[in-house]
Amino acid sequence: MTTKRELEQTFKQVTKFSKSHERIILQHSLPLPLTMRSTIELTDSSPCTITATIDGDITHEFTVNVTVADFARLLRAMPNNDDILDISMRTGSTERLEIRQGNRVYTISCQMEGKIKHPLIVGKYQLYFDEAQKAIQEVLPAVGHDHSRPILSYIYCTGDRMVAADGYILTVTDYLTPGCFELLLPYEVATIIADMPSTTNHLLVRNESDCGIVVGKLTFQFDKPLHKYPDFSQIIPPRDTTHPHAFFINTKDLTKELKLAMKVNSDRVTFVLDKDSSAVVVEASDSLGMTTAANLPIEISSCPDEPVDVCYNPHHVLAGLKAAGSKRVYIQIDRDNKLFITPQALFYPLTILMPIHRSK
């Protein structure tokens, strides 16, 4: 059973995720609940279907195609009360969707769809929503947007970690789940889940011929990518690996200085670390000769004789600091000048940054 308020809320949930769609699918199917679907297009051209479900007073099966504008106009005309809706289909010279609310009857033109599909899925793997959402939020800044490498526009999810990489930054987050699975989560779907309020305790995942995620009463369905995600494990060192340069630094201080340095050069900042120094120099310069530099106190864990003088993208460093989410972070620089950001005394999330090579 559903009321106008419930139908309107479901309609808003579905349509707010895409500004481009013009029509929705309204589906009645016995014995499943009433289903509303809206389709958005992903960057790699594979369709993603968002489904929201509510209970309905169903007398027969049908699936209709209705414009978003017409359905919104119908909802505006209906009074807000607790009368149970009876939704049905009327055929004749024209096809009409009919909704009865108490003693009132509303009809709008529509198009009949063909075979009824049942997009509702049962989650094969159950994740805690808050933990999964937090993990998605941490790795989301590292998702790639390079159209020549569309596979990087996904988050690689397994039963114990999520990974995102764009070729310059890689972020991996550990989290606990009761199942073991493998899934490539599209950036658009991940963005929606990251912004959703915590209205449910669980997130259900299915990974079969097509992929699906259920969050509360919303269902996301998307095709499996044809490409294979890069083997990120090849560039992540074992957990007991030691790097030549390593130090602890206050996250707030480093974040503040990076934002100030970006006002001079938003594309690159330089980290300078001398042997036996108790501070790291964060500096930036522009093409006109303006330079800014600041000494930030650090606690050195290891530092060889060779000094460090290497550039990084400040946006990536800030994303790694945000993902770490701790007052202090452990920063390591390996022999190839890759930068590792880890929360103090923990391994997760691990962010790896590739250096920016200076032009000679």
Residue pairs with C-beta under 8 A, 6 or more apart in sequence:
1 55
1 56
1 57
1 84
2 34
2 54
2 55
2 56
2 57
2 84
2 85
3 81
3 82
3 83
3 84
3 85
4 75
4 78
4 79
4 80
4 81
4 83
4 85
4 101
5 80
5 82
6 54
7 54
7 75
7 85
8 75
10 36
10 52
10 53
10 54
10 217
11 24
11 36
11 71
11 72
11 75
13 52
13 217
13 218
14 24
14 36
14 37
14 38
14 50
14 51
14 52
14 218
15 21
15 24
15 38
15 68
17 38
17 40
17 50
17 192
18 38
18 39
18 40
18 50
20 40
20 41
21 38
21 39
21 40
21 68
22 67
22 68
22 69
23 65
23 66
23 67
23 68
24 36
24 37
24 38
24 65
24 66
24 68
24 71
25 35
25 36
25 37
25 38
25 39
25 63
25 64
25 65
25 66
25 113
26 34
26 35
26 36
26 63
26 64
26 65
26 66
26 71
26 87
26 97
26 110
27 34
27 35
27 36
27 37
27 62
27 63
27 64
27 113
27 116
27 117
28 34
28 35
28 56
28 58
28 60
28 61
28 62
28 63
28 87
28 89
29 35
29 58
29 61
29 63
29 116
29 118
30 58
30 60
30 61
32 118
32 120
33 53
33 54
33 55
33 56
33 120
34 53
34 54
34 55
34 56
34 58
34 87
35 51
35 52
35 53
35 119
35 120
36 51
36 52
36 53
36 54
37 49
37 50
37 51
37 52
37 119
38 49
38 50
39 47
39 48
39 49
39 50
40 47
40 48
40 50
40 188
41 47
41 48
42 48
42 153
42 186
42 187
42 188
42 222
43 145
43 147
43 150
43 153
43 187
43 188
44 150
44 151
44 153
44 186
44 225
46 186
46 222
46 223
46 225
47 222
47 223
48 186
48 188
48 189
48 220
48 221
48 222
49 119
49 219
49 220
49 221
49 222
50 192
50 218
50 219
50 220
51 119
51 120
51 218
51 219
51 220
51 221
52 217
52 218
52 219
53 120
53 217
53 219
54 217
56 85
56 87
57 84
57 85
57 86
57 87
58 87
59 86
59 88
60 88
60 89
61 116
62 88
62 89
62 112
62 116
63 112
63 113
63 114
63 116
63 117
64 89
64 95
64 97
64 110
64 111
64 112
64 113
65 110
65 111
65 112
65 113
66 97
66 108
66 110
66 111
70 108
70 109
70 110
71 108
73 108
74 99
74 106
74 108
77 106
78 99
78 101
78 104
78 106
79 101
81 101
81 102
83 101
83 102
85 99
85 100
85 101
86 99
86 100
87 97
87 98
87 99
87 100
88 98
88 100
89 95
89 96
89 97
89 98
89 110
89 112
90 96
90 97
90 98
90 107
91 112
94 109
95 109
95 110
95 111
95 112
96 107
96 108
96 109
96 110
97 107
97 108
97 109
97 110
98 105
98 106
98 107
99 105
99 106
99 107
100 106
119 219
119 221
120 219
121 204
121 206
121 212
121 214
121 219
121 221
122 204
122 206
123 202
123 203
123 204
123 205
123 206
123 214
124 179
124 181
124 204
124 205
124 206
124 207
124 208
125 159
125 177
125 178
125 179
125 181
125 204
125 205
125 206
125 207
126 177
126 178
126 179
126 202
126 203
126 204
126 205
127 177
127 178
127 202
127 203
127 204
127 205
128 176
128 177
128 201
128 202
128 203
129 198
129 200
129 201
129 202
129 203
129 215
130 198
131 175
131 176
132 175
132 177
132 193
132 203
133 193
133 194
133 196
133 198
133 203
134 175
135 162
135 173
135 175
136 155
136 162
136 185
136 190
136 193
136 194
137 194
138 162
138 171
138 173
138 322
138 323
138 325
138 349
139 155
139 162
139 163
139 164
139 171
139 172
139 173
139 323
139 349
140 155
140 164
140 187
140 190
140 191
140 194
141 164
141 169
141 171
141 319
141 322
141 323
142 164
142 165
142 166
142 169
142 170
142 171
142 316
142 319
142 323
142 351
143 152
143 153
143 154
143 155
143 164
143 166
143 187
143 190
144 152
144 153
144 164
144 165
144 166
144 167
145 152
145 153
145 166
145 187
146 152
146 166
146 167
149 167
150 225
150 227
151 184
151 225
151 227
151 228
151 229
151 230
152 165
152 166
152 167
152 230
153 186
153 187
154 164
154 184
154 185
154 186
154 187
154 225
154 229
155 162
155 163
155 164
155 184
155 185
155 187
155 190
156 162
156 163
156 164
156 182
156 183
156 184
156 185
156 229
156 232
157 181
157 182
157 183
157 184
157 185
157 205
158 180
158 181
158 182
158 183
159 177
159 179
159 180
159 181
160 174
160 175
160 176
160 177
160 180
161 172
161 173
161 174
161 175
161 348
162 172
162 173
162 175
162 185
163 170
163 171
163 172
163 173
163 232
164 170
164 171
165 171
165 230
165 232
167 354
168 313
168 316
168 353
168 354
169 313
169 316
169 319
169 320
169 351
169 352
169 353
169 354
170 232
170 235
170 236
170 351
170 352
171 319
171 320
171 323
171 349
171 350
171 351
171 352
172 232
172 236
172 348
172 349
172 350
172 351
173 323
173 348
173 349
174 347
174 348
174 349
175 348
179 205
181 205
181 207
182 207
183 205
183 207
183 211
184 211
184 224
184 225
184 229
185 213
186 222
189 213
189 220
189 222
192 220
193 203
193 213
193 215
193 220
196 215
196 218
199 216
200 215
200 216
203 213
203 214
203 215
204 213
204 214
204 215
205 211
205 212
205 213
206 212
206 213
209 224
210 221
210 222
210 223
210 224
211 221
211 222
211 223
211 224
212 219
212 220
212 221
212 222
213 219
213 220
214 220
235 338
235 352
236 350
236 352
237 334
239 347
242 302
243 302
243 332
243 333
243 334
243 335
243 340
244 302
244 303
244 304
244 306
244 333
244 334
244 335
245 273
245 302
245 303
245 304
245 308
245 332
245 333
245 334
246 300
246 301
246 302
246 303
246 330
246 331
246 332
246 333
247 273
247 280
247 298
247 299
247 300
247 301
247 303
247 330
247 331
248 298
248 299
248 301
248 328
248 329
248 330
248 331
248 344
249 280
249 296
249 297
249 298
249 299
249 328
249 329
249 331
250 296
250 297
250 327
250 328
251 321
251 324
251 326
251 327
251 328
251 329
252 327
253 296
253 297
254 282
254 296
254 317
254 321
254 329
255 318
255 321
257 282
257 294
257 296
258 269
258 282
258 314
258 317
258 318
258 321
259 318
260 292
260 294
261 269
261 282
261 283
261 284
261 292
261 294
261 314
262 269
262 284
262 314
262 315
263 292
264 284
264 285
264 286
264 290
264 291
264 292
265 284
265 285
265 286
266 314
266 315
267 313
267 314
267 356
268 284
268 311
268 312
268 313
268 314
268 356
269 282
269 283
269 284
269 311
269 312
269 314
269 317
270 281
270 282
270 283
270 284
270 309
270 310
270 311
271 280
271 281
271 282
271 308
271 309
271 310
271 311
271 312
271 333
271 339
272 280
272 281
272 283
272 307
272 308
272 309
273 280
273 281
273 298
273 303
273 307
273 308
273 333
274 307
275 303
275 304
275 305
275 306
275 307
276 303
277 298
277 300
277 303
278 297
278 298
278 300
279 295
279 296
279 297
279 298
280 295
280 296
280 298
281 293
281 294
281 295
281 296
282 293
282 294
282 296
283 291
283 292
283 293
283 294
284 291
284 292
284 293
284 314
285 291
285 292
301 330
308 333
308 337
310 333
310 337
310 339
310 355
311 355
311 356
311 357
311 358
312 339
312 353
312 355
312 356
313 353
313 356
316 351
316 353
317 339
317 341
317 353
319 351
320 339
320 341
320 351
320 353
321 329
321 341
323 341
323 349
323 351
324 341
324 342
324 343
324 349
324 351
325 343
326 343
326 344
326 346
327 344
328 344
329 341
329 342
329 343
329 344
330 340
330 341
330 342
330 343
330 344
330 345
331 339
331 340
331 341
331 342
332 339
332 340
332 342
333 339
333 340
334 340
336 355
337 355
338 352
338 353
338 354
338 355
339 352
339 353
339 355
340 350
340 351
340 352
340 353
341 350
341 351
341 353
342 348
342 350
342 351
343 349
